[in-house]
Amino acid sequence: QAQLVESGGGSVQAGGSLTLSCVVSGSDVIDNCLAWFRQAPGKEREGVALIDGGYRIKLSDSVKGRFIISKNKAKNTLFLVMHYLELEDTAMYYCAASRVADDCELTSAWFNSWGQGTQVTVSS
């Protein structure tokens, strides 16, 4: 099972930017489907962005045009660059890894390894 460690969370004003990182360990995990999820207090976990082994990307409608997902294979690191942050983006953000490399969906069931989370707080 993969190990994932997120960093980069923090507090930012609305309209600002933040970059999250997730170091991925485990054999060839960086080549599998990787994703970012988030969970706000009192809400269900939701998928934010996904990148698969072929670098195909899926984004939730709520972050299209604002968030960018990418990965650096040489550094075994997944990134989430967040621009134009809104109050509604406040949540705990988790990175996740799947056992498969493609044809994955941005839902929790596709992912079996999770990081511990990093908090993002957006204020007005």
All heavy atoms as an XYZ file, in Angstrom:
934
protein
N       0.844     -1.192      0.000
C       0.000      0.000      0.000
C       0.875      1.237      0.000
O       1.914      1.259      0.635
C      -0.923      0.001      1.200
C      -2.010      1.045      1.138
C      -3.126      0.767      2.130
O      -3.195     -0.312      2.712
N      -3.997      1.727      2.319
N       0.446      2.236     -0.729
C       1.227      3.452     -0.858
C       1.155      4.274      0.428
O       0.218      4.172      1.213
C       0.703      4.273     -2.021
N       2.159      5.101      0.605
C       2.125      6.100      1.674
C       2.134      7.477      1.041
O       2.892      7.729      0.099
C       3.336      5.929      2.595
C       3.255      4.680      3.456
C       4.347      4.618      4.494
O       5.457      5.085      4.253
N       4.046      4.056      5.642
N       1.292      8.348      1.543
C       1.163      9.686      0.976
C       1.236     10.714      2.098
O       0.572     10.544      3.134
C      -0.163      9.832      0.236
C      -0.437      8.814     -0.879
C      -1.328      7.692     -0.371
C      -1.080      9.487     -2.067
N       2.003     11.758      1.875
C       2.176     12.805      2.883
C       1.940     14.162      2.237
O       2.718     14.578      1.365
C       3.573     12.749      3.524
C       3.707     13.862      4.557
C       3.827     11.385      4.153
N       0.874     14.843      2.677
C       0.534     16.150      2.125
C       1.234     17.264      2.905
O       1.569     17.110      4.076
C      -0.979     16.414      2.194
C      -1.859     15.385      1.540
C      -2.434     14.389      2.507
O      -1.784     14.162      3.559
O      -3.504     13.837      2.241
N       1.395     18.389      2.227
C       1.889     19.604      2.863
C       1.411     20.797      2.042
O       0.915     20.633      0.925
C       3.417     19.598      2.956
O       3.990     19.558      1.670
N       1.577     21.984      2.624
C       1.272     23.192      1.871
C      -0.019     23.883      2.257
O      -0.313     24.968      1.755
N      -0.807     23.264      3.132
C      -2.034     23.920      3.546
C      -1.752     25.149      4.385
O      -0.618     25.409      4.794
N      -2.797     25.935      4.623
C      -2.632     27.129      5.424
C      -3.834     28.036      5.297
O      -4.886     27.629      4.796
N      -3.673     29.251      5.751
C      -4.741     30.242      5.699
C      -4.429     31.263      4.620
O      -3.292     31.717      4.492
C      -4.879     30.937      7.055
O      -5.250     30.019      8.052
N      -5.450     31.646      3.882
C      -5.275     32.592      2.784
C      -6.552     33.402      2.637
O      -7.649     32.925      2.967
C      -4.926     31.838      1.478
C      -6.064     30.921      1.060
C      -4.551     32.794      0.374
N      -6.411     34.610      2.140
C      -7.587     35.430      1.901
C      -8.265     35.030      0.599
O      -7.611     34.522     -0.325
C      -7.198     36.907      1.860
C      -6.882     37.481      3.242
C      -6.807     38.985      3.220
O      -6.270     39.566      2.275
N      -7.316     39.626      4.249
N      -9.549     35.285      0.533
C     -10.291     35.000     -0.684
C      -9.647     35.716     -1.870
O      -9.226     36.872     -1.760
C     -11.738     35.431     -0.523
N      -9.563     34.986     -2.976
C      -8.907     35.526     -4.153
C      -7.441     35.167     -4.253
O      -6.810     35.376     -5.300
N      -6.902     34.614     -3.179
C      -5.494     34.267     -3.155
C      -5.216     32.896     -3.736
O      -6.107     32.224     -4.257
N      -3.956     32.489     -3.630
C      -3.504     31.219     -4.197
C      -2.762     30.409     -3.146
O      -2.202     30.968     -2.189
C      -2.578     31.478     -5.391
O      -3.243     32.171     -6.417
N      -2.747     29.097     -3.361
C      -2.051     28.185     -2.467
C      -1.674     26.955     -3.274
O      -2.414     26.555     -4.183
C      -2.961     27.802     -1.314
C      -2.385     27.436      0.046
C      -1.515     28.561      0.600
C      -3.517     27.131      1.019
N      -0.532     26.353     -2.957
C      -0.118     25.121     -3.628
C       0.050     24.008     -2.609
O       0.790     24.164     -1.635
C       1.204     25.328     -4.386
O       1.009     26.300     -5.427
C       1.666     24.028     -5.019
N      -0.631     22.909     -2.852
C      -0.507     21.717     -2.018
C       0.429     20.723     -2.694
O       0.446     20.615     -3.922
C      -1.868     21.070     -1.799
C      -2.976     21.959     -1.226
C      -4.239     21.131     -1.015
C      -2.542     22.633      0.055
N       1.185     19.998     -1.875
C       2.071     18.955     -2.369
C       1.758     17.653     -1.663
O       1.303     17.656     -0.507
C       3.536     19.324     -2.116
O       3.877     20.533     -2.740
N       2.036     16.555     -2.336
C       1.829     15.235     -1.749
C       2.956     14.340     -2.229
O       3.046     14.036     -3.422
C       0.476     14.679     -2.166
S       0.170     12.974     -1.626
N       3.805     13.917     -1.309
C       4.878     12.996     -1.649
C       4.330     11.575     -1.592
O       3.734     11.167     -0.584
C       6.068     13.163     -0.692
C       7.151     12.134     -1.008
C       6.634     14.573     -0.779
N       4.551     10.852     -2.674
C       3.986      9.518     -2.825
C       5.095      8.481     -2.753
O       6.097      8.601     -3.471
C       3.259      9.410     -4.183
C       2.687      8.013     -4.360
C       2.183     10.460     -4.297
N       4.937      7.494     -1.894
C       5.932      6.430     -1.830
C       5.258      5.094     -2.085
O       4.078      4.922     -1.800
C       6.632      6.427     -0.477
O       5.710      6.178      0.558
N       6.043      4.153     -2.621
C       5.496      2.859     -2.991
C       5.825      2.578     -4.439
O       5.931      3.501     -5.245
N       5.973      1.318     -4.732
C       6.433      0.920     -6.057
C       5.470      1.347     -7.156
O       4.322      0.924     -7.202
C       6.604     -0.607     -6.091
O       7.021     -1.024     -7.355
N       5.941      2.260     -8.021
C       5.208      2.697     -9.215
C       3.877      3.371     -8.915
O       3.062      3.548     -9.824
C       4.954      1.507    -10.155
C       6.238      0.896    -10.670
O       7.218      1.650    -10.840
O       6.269     -0.320    -10.893
N       3.644      3.756     -7.702
C       2.371      4.398     -7.355
C       2.197      5.702     -8.109
O       1.088      6.082     -8.478
C       2.274      4.624     -5.830
C       1.014      5.408     -5.480
C       2.282      3.287     -5.106
N       3.302      6.402     -8.346
C       3.230      7.684     -9.051
C       2.658      7.510    -10.450
O       2.152      8.477    -11.042
C       4.622      8.347     -9.098
C       4.516      9.815     -9.480
C       5.545      7.588    -10.040
C       3.872     10.699     -8.444
N       2.684      6.302    -10.991
C       2.150      6.043    -12.326
C       0.675      5.648    -12.306
O       0.070      5.467    -13.365
C       2.952      4.915    -13.005
C       4.360      5.350    -13.343
O       4.530      6.516    -13.750
O       5.291      4.531    -13.194
N       0.098      5.524    -11.144
C      -1.321      5.171    -11.031
C      -2.191      6.425    -10.973
O      -1.689      7.545    -10.983
C      -1.552      4.327     -9.780
C      -0.972      2.932     -9.918
O      -0.578      2.505    -11.008
N      -0.903      2.203     -8.811
N      -3.480      6.229    -10.917
C      -4.390      7.358    -10.745
C      -4.128      7.988     -9.382
O      -4.084      7.299     -8.359
C      -5.830      6.910    -10.815
S      -6.357      6.340    -12.434
N      -3.953      9.293     -9.393
C      -3.748     10.069     -8.173
C      -4.782     11.181     -8.139
O      -5.175     11.694     -9.194
C      -2.348     10.671     -8.145
C      -1.185      9.690     -8.234
C       0.135     10.447     -8.416
C      -1.124      8.817     -6.988
N      -5.194     11.561     -6.955
C      -6.261     12.551     -6.873
C      -6.175     13.376     -5.595
O      -5.492     13.007     -4.641
C      -7.621     11.860     -6.934
N      -6.871     14.482     -5.640
C      -7.099     15.316     -4.462
C      -8.587     15.291     -4.131
O      -9.426     15.465     -5.018
C      -6.656     16.754     -4.709
C      -5.181     16.929     -4.797
C      -4.420     16.969     -5.933
C      -4.269     17.080     -3.705
N      -3.092     17.137     -5.617
C      -2.977     17.215     -4.247
C      -4.425     17.131     -2.315
C      -1.842     17.377     -3.452
C      -3.298     17.305     -1.523
C      -2.027     17.424     -2.092
N      -8.868     15.094     -2.859
C     -10.220     15.179     -2.340
C     -10.236     16.234     -1.231
O      -9.194     16.624     -0.723
C     -10.659     13.823     -1.747
C     -10.947     12.770     -2.769
C      -9.919     12.094     -3.412
C     -12.245     12.444     -3.110
C     -10.174     11.118     -4.364
C     -12.522     11.464     -4.056
C     -11.480     10.805     -4.684
N     -11.418     16.672     -0.872
C     -11.531     17.592      0.252
C     -12.797     17.301      1.034
O     -13.761     16.748      0.504
C     -11.524     19.042     -0.230
C     -12.733     19.454     -1.052
C     -12.539     20.868     -1.581
N     -13.692     21.321     -2.363
C     -13.717     22.460     -3.048
N     -12.669     23.278     -3.040
N     -14.798     22.792     -3.733
N     -12.753     17.679      2.298
C     -13.921     17.492      3.159
C     -14.046     18.684      4.090
O     -13.133     18.961      4.880
C     -13.814     16.201      3.958
C     -15.079     15.868      4.728
C     -15.084     14.445      5.249
O     -14.044     13.803      5.365
N     -16.260     13.925      5.561
N     -15.163     19.378      3.967
C     -15.463     20.499      4.846
C     -16.271     19.988      6.042
O     -16.940     18.947      5.940
C     -16.247     21.557      4.084
N     -16.246     20.694      7.159
C     -17.004     20.267      8.339
C     -18.482     20.077      8.018
O     -19.108     20.942      7.408
C     -16.789     21.424      9.318
C     -15.499     22.027      8.913
C     -15.450     21.912      7.425
N     -19.014     18.923      8.397
C     -20.425     18.652      8.182
C     -20.789     18.251      6.762
O     -21.966     18.067      6.457
N     -19.790     18.112      5.912
C     -20.059     17.749      4.521
C     -19.354     16.453      4.165
O     -18.401     16.045      4.827
C     -19.614     18.869      3.582
C     -20.410     20.148      3.735
C     -20.049     21.153      2.649
C     -20.898     22.397      2.744
N     -20.562     23.371      1.660
N     -19.817     15.830      3.100
C     -19.180     14.608      2.632
C     -17.888     14.933      1.885
O     -17.711     16.026      1.355
C     -20.135     13.844      1.703
C     -21.362     13.284      2.415
C     -22.174     12.385      1.510
O     -21.831     12.264      0.316
O     -23.155     11.808      1.996
N     -16.996     13.951      1.860
C     -15.765     14.115      1.090
C     -16.105     14.207     -0.390
O     -16.931     13.437     -0.886
C     -14.841     12.939      1.354
C     -13.478     13.065      0.709
C     -12.564     11.929      1.139
N     -12.293     11.972      2.572
C     -11.441     11.152      3.172
N     -10.799     10.218      2.486
N     -11.235     11.238      4.479
N     -15.464     15.129     -1.087
C     -15.729     15.301     -2.514
C     -14.423     15.284     -3.300
O     -13.379     15.759     -2.830
C     -16.477     16.612     -2.783
C     -15.688     17.862     -2.454
C     -16.330     19.132     -3.016
O     -17.019     19.044     -4.058
O     -16.114     20.205     -2.426
N     -14.495     14.742     -4.496
C     -13.329     14.726     -5.361
C     -13.091     16.088     -5.965
O     -14.034     16.764     -6.379
N     -11.852     16.503     -6.027
C     -11.483     17.818     -6.546
C     -10.795     17.689     -7.899
O     -11.178     18.360     -8.856
C     -10.565     18.545     -5.557
C     -10.071     19.867     -6.143
C     -11.271     18.768     -4.229
N      -9.782     16.839     -7.965
C      -9.005     16.717     -9.200
C      -8.317     15.364     -9.247
O      -7.948     14.805     -8.215
C      -7.962     17.833     -9.287
N      -8.154     14.864    -10.468
C      -7.550     13.553    -10.686
C      -6.574     13.638    -11.854
O      -6.828     14.356    -12.828
C      -8.662     12.554    -10.993
C      -8.365     11.136    -11.419
C      -9.593     10.258    -11.118
C      -8.034     10.999    -12.885
N      -5.471     12.894    -11.767
C      -4.549     12.751    -12.887
C      -4.183     11.278    -12.970
O      -3.859     10.646    -11.953
C      -3.304     13.654    -12.706
C      -2.385     13.568    -13.923
C      -2.554     13.331    -11.416
C      -1.295     14.655    -13.928
N      -4.279     10.703    -14.174
C      -4.010      9.276    -14.264
C      -2.611      9.018    -14.824
O      -1.815      9.937    -15.034
C      -5.100      8.559    -15.057
C      -5.062      8.841    -16.552
O      -4.102      9.451    -17.043
O      -6.029      8.449    -17.243
N      -2.304      7.740    -15.067
C      -0.981      7.372    -15.530
C      -0.610      7.962    -16.872
O       0.574      8.117    -17.180
N      -1.617      8.287    -17.673
C      -1.381      8.905    -18.967
C      -1.498     10.415    -18.925
O      -1.600     11.048    -19.978
N      -1.511     10.967    -17.731
C      -1.602     12.416    -17.517
C      -2.947     12.990    -17.946
O      -3.065     14.197    -18.172
C      -0.459     13.174    -18.204
C       0.888     12.919    -17.571
C       1.648     11.814    -17.936
C       1.401     13.776    -16.600
C       2.866     11.562    -17.342
C       2.632     13.539    -16.004
C       3.363     12.428    -16.377
O       4.579     12.178    -15.792
N      -3.942     12.130    -18.090
C      -5.293     12.645    -18.333
C      -5.820     13.212    -17.022
O      -5.604     12.653    -15.951
C      -6.195     11.542    -18.859
C      -5.902     11.148    -20.296
C      -6.729      9.954    -20.717
N      -6.274      8.746    -20.056
C      -5.363      7.913    -20.564
N      -4.813      8.179    -21.734
N      -5.018      6.820    -19.901
N      -6.550     14.309    -17.134
C      -6.978     15.051    -15.954
C      -8.488     15.176    -15.914
O      -9.139     15.370    -16.946
C      -6.321     16.451    -15.941
C      -4.815     16.317    -15.649
C      -6.982     17.374    -14.928
C      -4.045     17.600    -15.822
N      -9.030     15.053    -14.706
C     -10.441     15.333    -14.475
C     -10.526     16.301    -13.305
O      -9.834     16.133    -12.307
C     -11.206     14.041    -14.148
C     -11.245     13.045    -15.291
C     -11.998     11.773    -14.912
C     -11.981     10.775    -16.068
N     -12.676      9.513    -15.733
N     -11.389     17.303    -13.449
C     -11.581     18.303    -12.397
C     -13.060     18.389    -12.049
O     -13.922     18.264    -12.924
C     -11.105     19.679    -12.865
C      -9.619     19.846    -13.168
C      -9.376     21.169    -13.870
C      -8.810     19.780    -11.891
N     -13.350     18.633    -10.804
C     -14.742     18.876    -10.444
C     -15.171     20.223    -11.011
O     -14.346     21.125    -11.195
C     -14.914     18.847     -8.927
O     -14.326     19.988     -8.336
N     -16.452     20.347    -11.286
C     -16.952     21.595    -11.882
C     -16.666     22.801    -10.992
O     -16.449     23.910    -11.480
C     -18.457     21.485    -12.138
C     -18.769     20.545    -13.282
O     -17.866     20.245    -14.090
O     -19.931     20.099    -13.371
N     -16.656     22.588     -9.700
C     -16.493     23.707     -8.775
C     -15.090     24.315     -8.796
O     -14.892     25.428     -8.296
C     -16.822     23.252     -7.350
O     -15.926     22.230     -6.934
N     -14.116     23.612     -9.371
C     -12.746     24.146     -9.370
C     -12.185     24.360    -10.766
O     -11.055     24.832    -10.910
C     -11.796     23.234     -8.564
C     -12.328     23.015     -7.147
C     -11.551     21.914     -9.275
N     -12.952     24.012    -11.797
C     -12.465     24.213    -13.162
C     -12.141     25.681    -13.403
O     -12.907     26.559    -13.032
C     -13.513     23.720    -14.165
C     -13.551     22.218    -14.314
C     -14.618     21.783    -15.311
C     -14.638     20.257    -15.425
N     -15.733     19.783    -16.310
N     -11.003     25.910    -14.034
C     -10.578     27.272    -14.306
C      -9.838     27.920    -13.140
O      -9.305     29.029    -13.290
N      -9.808     27.230    -11.991
C      -9.126     27.798    -10.819
C      -8.021     26.894    -10.278
O      -6.988     27.394     -9.823
C     -10.138     28.063     -9.702
C     -11.264     29.003    -10.075
C     -12.095     29.395     -8.863
N     -12.734     28.238     -8.227
C     -12.554     27.907     -6.952
N     -11.746     28.603     -6.181
N     -13.200     26.860     -6.439
N      -8.220     25.590    -10.312
C      -7.253     24.637     -9.752
C      -6.538     23.895    -10.873
O      -7.119     23.616    -11.924
C      -7.946     23.623     -8.859
C      -8.470     24.160     -7.550
C      -8.534     25.527     -7.290
C      -8.911     23.288     -6.570
C      -9.019     26.014     -6.093
C      -9.393     23.756     -5.362
C      -9.454     25.125     -5.125
N      -5.286     23.550    -10.604
C      -4.470     22.794    -11.552
C      -3.845     21.621    -10.816
O      -3.209     21.814     -9.763
C      -3.358     23.673    -12.152
C      -3.953     24.888    -12.868
C      -2.488     22.856    -13.112
C      -2.915     25.944    -13.215
N      -3.994     20.418    -11.369
C      -3.354     19.238    -10.795
C      -2.204     18.838    -11.697
O      -2.309     18.900    -12.932
C      -4.354     18.074    -10.607
C      -3.678     16.909     -9.876
C      -4.953     17.631    -11.937
C      -4.652     15.806     -9.451
N      -1.098     18.445    -11.082
C       0.056     17.994    -11.853
C       0.878     17.052    -10.991
O       0.631     16.917     -9.788
C       0.912     19.187    -12.301
O       1.481     19.836    -11.168
N       1.849     16.412    -11.614
C       2.736     15.544    -10.859
C       4.137     15.607    -11.424
O       4.329     15.875    -12.604
C       2.231     14.096    -10.830
C       2.206     13.414    -12.182
C       1.667     11.988    -12.035
C       1.598     11.290    -13.380
N       1.056      9.911    -13.266
N       5.110     15.378    -10.566
C       6.505     15.318    -10.944
C       6.972     13.896    -10.637
O       7.179     13.540     -9.483
C       7.320     16.348    -10.152
C       8.772     16.372    -10.560
O       9.379     15.343    -10.844
N       9.351     17.557    -10.597
N       7.123     13.089    -11.694
C       7.469     11.691    -11.479
C       8.845     11.537    -10.855
O       9.063     10.670    -10.001
C       7.410     10.929    -12.802
C       6.011     10.647    -13.300
C       6.010      9.741    -14.518
C       6.601      8.385    -14.232
N       6.474      7.452    -15.369
N       9.773     12.377    -11.255
C      11.133     12.267    -10.737
C      11.186     12.503     -9.227
O      12.033     11.944     -8.533
C      12.046     13.250    -11.455
N      10.238     13.324     -8.733
C      10.214     13.637     -7.300
C       9.090     12.900     -6.578
O       8.861     13.146     -5.386
C      10.062     15.144     -7.101
C      11.253     15.936     -7.622
C      11.112     17.415     -7.296
C      12.346     18.178     -7.753
N      12.257     19.620     -7.420
N       8.389     12.023     -7.297
C       7.278     11.275     -6.693
C       6.315     12.195     -5.949
O       5.867     11.888     -4.837
C       7.800     10.203     -5.733
C       8.317      8.984     -6.462
O       7.787      8.578     -7.493
N       9.367      8.386     -5.934
N       5.990     13.300     -6.578
C       5.176     14.312     -5.912
C       3.982     14.723     -6.757
O       4.115     14.963     -7.954
C       6.018     15.550     -5.559
O       7.135     15.150     -4.748
C       5.195     16.564     -4.789
N       2.855     14.814     -6.110
C       1.609     15.289     -6.708
C       1.357     16.701     -6.207
O       1.633     17.009     -5.049
C       0.461     14.374     -6.276
C      -0.959     14.754     -6.701
C      -1.136     14.525     -8.202
C      -1.975     13.939     -5.909
N       0.852     17.552     -7.087
C       0.608     18.950     -6.729
C      -0.839     19.328     -6.997
O      -1.502     18.774     -7.872
C       1.507     19.888     -7.543
C       2.970     19.662     -7.341
C       3.703     18.911     -8.253
C       3.623     20.190     -6.240
C       5.056     18.702     -8.074
C       4.978     19.983     -6.051
C       5.693     19.227     -6.964
N      -1.297     20.331     -6.248
C      -2.571     20.978     -6.530
C      -2.347     22.475     -6.366
O      -2.140     22.962     -5.247
C      -3.681     20.510     -5.595
C      -5.064     21.074     -5.910
C      -5.583     20.490     -7.234
C      -6.056     20.779     -4.791
N      -2.361     23.183     -7.485
C      -2.201     24.631     -7.458
C      -3.596     25.247     -7.467
O      -4.391     24.970     -8.376
C      -1.394     25.122     -8.665
C      -1.255     26.644     -8.618
C      -0.012     24.461     -8.690
N      -3.867     26.044     -6.470
C      -5.208     26.597     -6.293
C      -5.153     28.119     -6.434
O      -4.437     28.787     -5.677
C      -5.758     26.207     -4.920
C      -5.747     24.709     -4.668
S      -6.452     24.234     -3.079
C      -5.212     24.887     -1.974
N      -5.901     28.623     -7.404
C      -5.982     30.077     -7.626
C      -7.398     30.553     -7.348
O      -8.347     29.777     -7.341
C      -5.612     30.419     -9.070
C      -4.198     30.108     -9.446
N      -3.119     30.664     -8.800
C      -3.694     29.290    -10.406
C      -2.005     30.221     -9.351
N      -2.319     29.388    -10.331
N      -7.544     31.877     -7.162
C      -8.858     32.496     -6.964
C      -9.659     31.755     -5.899
O     -10.825     31.401     -6.105
C      -9.628     32.536     -8.287
C      -8.843     33.155     -9.414
C      -8.359     32.378    -10.465
C      -8.564     34.515     -9.416
C      -7.626     32.948    -11.493
C      -7.824     35.087    -10.439
C      -7.357     34.300    -11.482
O      -6.623     34.860    -12.489
N      -9.022     31.497     -4.784
C      -9.668     30.733     -3.738
C     -10.901     31.448     -3.215
O     -10.931     32.681     -3.077
C      -8.675     30.451     -2.601
C      -7.685     29.323     -2.923
C      -6.465     29.388     -2.038
C      -8.377     27.974     -2.791
N     -11.914     30.632     -2.896
C     -13.191     31.136     -2.405
C     -13.429     30.589     -0.997
O     -12.816     29.600     -0.584
C     -14.312     30.672     -3.346
C     -14.118     31.116     -4.781
C     -15.098     30.442     -5.738
O     -15.828     29.519     -5.304
O     -15.132     30.854     -6.919
N     -14.328     31.246     -0.278
C     -14.635     30.792      1.079
C     -15.058     29.328      1.085
O     -14.727     28.572      2.008
C     -15.745     31.655      1.693
C     -15.444     33.141      1.851
C     -16.649     33.853      2.470
C     -14.207     33.357      2.707
N     -15.763     28.925      0.012
C     -16.269     27.554     -0.071
C     -15.170     26.515     -0.294
O     -15.435     25.319     -0.238
C     -17.293     27.449     -1.209
C     -18.579     28.242     -0.983
C     -18.414     29.743     -1.150
O     -17.424     30.174     -1.796
O     -19.262     30.486     -0.639
N     -13.959     26.963     -0.554
C     -12.837     26.035     -0.723
C     -12.239     25.610      0.617
O     -11.369     24.737      0.659
C     -11.736     26.680     -1.571
C     -12.184     26.940     -2.997
O     -12.859     26.057     -3.584
O     -11.859     28.022     -3.532
N     -12.692     26.225      1.687
C     -12.199     25.859      3.015
C     -12.538     24.409      3.322
O     -13.699     24.011      3.260
C     -12.803     26.781      4.088
O     -12.340     28.115      3.882
C     -12.415     26.315      5.483
N     -11.523     23.608      3.623
C     -11.716     22.174      3.865
C     -10.388     21.534      4.229
O      -9.324     22.145      4.090
C     -12.282     21.489      2.625
N     -10.473     20.284      4.672
C      -9.283     19.451      4.796
C      -9.066     18.804      3.433
O     -10.007     18.230      2.875
C      -9.477     18.392      5.874
C      -8.247     17.554      6.145
S      -6.973     18.479      7.012
C      -7.638     18.426      8.680
N      -7.870     18.913      2.917
C      -7.558     18.364      1.610
C      -6.711     17.099      1.753
O      -5.730     17.093      2.504
C      -6.816     19.400      0.764
C      -7.730     20.458      0.201
C      -8.299     21.417      1.033
C      -8.044     20.489     -1.154
C      -9.161     22.387      0.530
C      -8.893     21.452     -1.671
C      -9.451     22.394     -0.819
O     -10.304     23.343     -1.322
N      -7.099     16.068      1.011
C      -6.416     14.785      1.069
C      -5.927     14.377     -0.307
O      -6.644     14.556     -1.291
C      -7.367     13.698      1.556
C      -7.964     13.921      2.928
C      -9.140     14.645      3.084
C      -7.350     13.397      4.064
C      -9.691     14.861      4.331
C      -7.898     13.598      5.319
C      -9.064     14.326      5.449
O      -9.608     14.525      6.695
N      -4.728     13.823     -0.379
C      -4.334     13.189     -1.619
C      -4.596     11.697     -1.504
O      -4.630     11.136     -0.401
C      -2.878     13.481     -1.980
S      -1.662     12.807     -0.870
N      -4.811     11.070     -2.645
C      -5.185      9.666     -2.674
C      -4.567      8.986     -3.880
O      -4.346      9.617     -4.921
C      -6.707      9.530     -2.718
N      -4.308      7.691     -3.731
C      -3.726      6.898     -4.809
C      -4.573      5.662     -5.061
O      -5.126      5.069     -4.127
C      -2.297      6.495     -4.458
N      -4.625      5.302     -6.333
C      -5.383      4.123     -6.736
C      -4.429      2.987     -7.081
O      -3.241      3.202     -7.292
C      -6.243      4.476     -7.940
O      -6.890      3.350     -8.469
N      -4.960      1.784     -7.192
C      -4.165      0.646     -7.658
C      -4.130      0.572     -9.176
O      -3.355     -0.196     -9.736
C      -4.736     -0.668     -7.111
C      -4.574     -0.873     -5.623
C      -4.850     -2.326     -5.264
N      -4.720     -2.564     -3.830
C      -5.738     -2.593     -2.991
N      -6.964     -2.416     -3.452
N      -5.534     -2.808     -1.715
N      -4.966      1.350     -9.838
C      -5.037      1.301    -11.295
C      -4.460      2.579    -11.893
O      -4.401      3.615    -11.240
C      -6.475      1.082    -11.783
C      -7.025     -0.232    -11.248
C      -7.376      2.246    -11.410
N      -4.080      2.464    -13.166
C      -3.399      3.589    -13.814
C      -4.300      4.406    -14.730
O      -3.946      5.525    -15.108
C      -2.203      3.073    -14.612
N      -5.447      3.853    -15.107
C      -6.323      4.613    -15.999
C      -7.782      4.179    -15.806
O      -8.080      3.289    -15.020
C      -5.898      4.472    -17.456
C      -5.810      3.022    -17.900
O      -6.411      2.152    -17.230
O      -5.140      2.748    -18.903
N      -8.661      4.863    -16.546
C     -10.102      4.587    -16.459
C     -10.630      4.743    -15.045
O     -11.587      4.074    -14.654
C     -10.437      3.187    -16.983
C     -10.221      3.083    -18.483
O     -10.359      4.111    -19.176
O      -9.888      1.979    -18.960
N     -10.023      5.609    -14.256
C     -10.499      5.823    -12.895
C     -11.406      7.053    -12.840
O     -11.348      7.910    -13.716
C      -9.332      5.975    -11.925
S      -8.012      6.981    -12.526
N     -12.228      7.088    -11.825
C     -13.180      8.173    -11.646
C     -12.873      8.935    -10.369
O     -12.213      8.424     -9.461
C     -14.609      7.618    -11.588
C     -15.065      6.899    -12.854
C     -15.159      7.827    -14.048
O     -15.383      9.036    -13.838
O     -15.005      7.335    -15.192
N     -13.374     10.150    -10.301
C     -13.093     11.017     -9.165
C     -14.066     10.739     -8.019
O     -14.783     11.621     -7.534
C     -13.176     12.475     -9.630
C     -12.567     13.550     -8.735
C     -11.157     13.204     -8.302
C     -12.607     14.894     -9.437
N     -14.063      9.502     -7.588
C     -14.869      9.099     -6.439
C     -14.007      8.263     -5.507
O     -13.089      7.566     -5.945
C     -16.102      8.276     -6.868
O     -15.662      7.145     -7.641
C     -17.052      9.109     -7.697
N     -14.328      8.304     -4.218
C     -13.479      7.674     -3.205
C     -13.259      6.189     -3.438
O     -12.192      5.657     -3.126
C     -14.092      7.875     -1.820
O     -14.193      9.232     -1.495
N     -14.248      5.529     -4.007
C     -14.177      4.076     -4.153
C     -13.017      3.623     -5.031
O     -12.558      2.482     -4.923
C     -15.492      3.562     -4.722
N     -12.516      4.524     -5.892
C     -11.431      4.158     -6.788
C     -10.064      4.222     -6.105
O      -9.079      3.784     -6.665
C     -11.418      5.081     -8.000
C     -12.466      4.709     -9.005
C     -13.758      5.126     -9.052
C     -12.292      3.829    -10.124
N     -14.405      4.557    -10.110
C     -13.526      3.761    -10.799
C     -11.215      3.088    -10.620
C     -13.718      2.999    -11.934
C     -11.401      2.326    -11.760
C     -12.650      2.283    -12.394
N     -10.005      4.729     -4.891
C      -8.716      5.014     -4.253
C      -8.578      4.246     -2.945
O      -9.497      4.230     -2.129
C      -8.571      6.518     -4.024
C      -8.581      7.271     -5.320
C      -9.773      7.695     -5.880
C      -7.401      7.510     -5.996
C      -9.788      8.347     -7.105
C      -7.403      8.171     -7.219
C      -8.600      8.586     -7.772
N      -7.422      3.603     -2.775
C      -7.240      2.755     -1.611
C      -6.191      3.271     -0.636
O      -6.075      2.750      0.476
C      -6.825      1.349     -2.048
C      -5.497      1.339     -2.764
O      -5.330      1.928     -3.818
N      -4.511      0.671     -2.186
N      -5.438      4.286     -1.034
C      -4.422      4.837     -0.130
C      -4.672      6.329      0.029
O      -4.915      7.030     -0.965
C      -3.007      4.608     -0.691
O      -2.730      3.240     -0.793
N      -4.565      6.802      1.268
C      -4.902      8.191      1.569
C      -3.841      8.823      2.465
O      -3.250      8.155      3.317
C      -6.243      8.260      2.301
C      -7.379      7.771      1.466
C      -7.759      6.471      1.264
C      -8.278      8.574      0.695
N      -8.836      6.415      0.415
C      -9.184      7.693      0.062
C      -8.415      9.946      0.486
C     -10.200      8.156     -0.780
C      -9.427     10.400     -0.331
C     -10.316      9.513     -0.958
N      -3.647     10.114      2.265
C      -2.783     10.859      3.164
C      -3.544     11.290      4.405
O      -4.743     11.021      4.543
N      -2.844     11.979      5.289
C      -3.452     12.374      6.560
C      -4.228     13.681      6.449
O      -4.995     14.028      7.351
C      -2.371     12.507      7.638
C      -1.601     13.823      7.649
C      -0.634     13.960      6.484
O      -0.364     13.003      5.756
N      -0.086     15.152      6.317
N      -4.040     14.389      5.367
C      -4.775     15.620      5.131
C      -3.997     16.868      5.501
O      -3.117     16.851      6.367
N      -4.327     17.959      4.827
C      -3.760     19.267      5.133
C      -4.890     20.297      5.058
O      -5.695     20.278      4.126
C      -2.588     19.609      4.185
O      -1.963     20.819      4.599
C      -3.039     19.749      2.735
N      -4.954     21.162      6.042
C      -6.080     22.101      6.157
C      -5.865     23.333      5.293
O      -4.790     23.948      5.314
C      -6.262     22.518      7.614
C      -7.365     23.527      7.849
C      -8.753     22.956      7.607
O      -9.022     21.791      7.924
N      -9.648     23.769      7.069
N      -6.902     23.699      4.569
C      -6.924     24.950      3.809
C      -8.070     25.795      4.341
O      -9.211     25.338      4.379
C      -7.114     24.689      2.304
C      -7.327     26.015      1.559
C      -5.909     23.945      1.735
N      -7.749     27.012      4.758
C      -8.766     27.917      5.295
C      -8.731     29.213      4.498
O      -7.695     29.869      4.414
C      -8.517     28.208      6.778
O      -8.513     26.977      7.502
C      -9.600     29.127      7.327
N      -9.867     29.557      3.916
C      -9.987     30.778      3.125
C     -10.867     31.760      3.894
O     -11.974     31.417      4.300
C     -10.586     30.492      1.747
C     -10.620     31.770      0.911
C      -9.799     29.401      1.034
N     -10.364     32.970      4.077
C     -11.100     33.971      4.839
C     -11.392     35.186      3.972
O     -10.715     35.446      2.974
C     -10.308     34.383      6.071
O      -9.059     34.930      5.691
N     -12.398     35.942      4.386
C     -12.790     37.134      3.612
C     -11.992     38.349      4.032
O     -11.277     38.347      5.018
C     -14.274     37.415      3.821
O     -14.554     37.594      5.189
